[in-house]
């Protein structure tokens, strides 16, 4: 994030299907109506529609033998 000169990780609602909602994750600035929270020096922003749906999600940063990245877990309704 620092390499890109961005301090915010922004989540957006993209669509909903039989396996639950799909989210977009972008590096960028918070928008006017976003809900924001700073955790460990990282600002997270979420559009209001994603925030209404995502109240049971957990976002974690994981490093293992396969690499490093974000893991999003929570309730999922699949067909």
Protein Blocks (a to p, Z undefined) as FASTA:
>chain_A
ZZnopabdcdddfbdcfkopadddddddddfklccddeehiacdddfklmmmmmmbccdd
dddfkbccdddddddddZZ
